[in-house]
């Protein structure tokens, strides 16, 4: 398939439910482009430094040619592909995209063995990922999977932009399966995200619409009471 230029919408809402055209949010230090791919509407994010043009791709989830067309359309240079967790719907295009772009990959240490390519970098809680002049903080969140990692980018205005994979969504934490996993995940999300970051923090989940910690914070007691 030949590459095609992609039309990117600069009126960013974070809602791709009506149209799969990618949207771009422009920050002081970076741009964030959001693309929905595959039958499960997985979100792919491309974070680009406005100063250096270096790019981070978060979750090469599906539709490799669509991901590649987006990256080729965007100004900048891909430097790293990061996978938030080991579930198959978040990495189905990983091998093809990594091969096509010739860039290294990274993932949480405890999920790495489940991925189709061996990560060049294993990421632990408290690590940082540097992309050009951008620094993203790695946050290990246990429960949806053993090795899920969220990434936090703090813009120059102090607002945090948080890529949570499937650990936090509008309306609740991610799905869990084993007894105790829900409490573990909610405890991690509460302590490592809600207790650490301000209400202005923007949440970019692995599926669906964005939210903020401020919008979700009042519901934490409800989530714990309902148990999911």
Helices and strands as residue ranges (DSSP letters): E 23-26, E 30-37, E 42-49, E 54-58, H 64-73, E 77-83, G 88-90, H 94-101, E 104-108, G 109-114, E 121-123, E 128-131, E 134-140, E 149-154, E 160-165, E 168-169, E 172-173, H 181-189, I 190-194, E 202-205, E 211-212, H 213-217, H 220-226
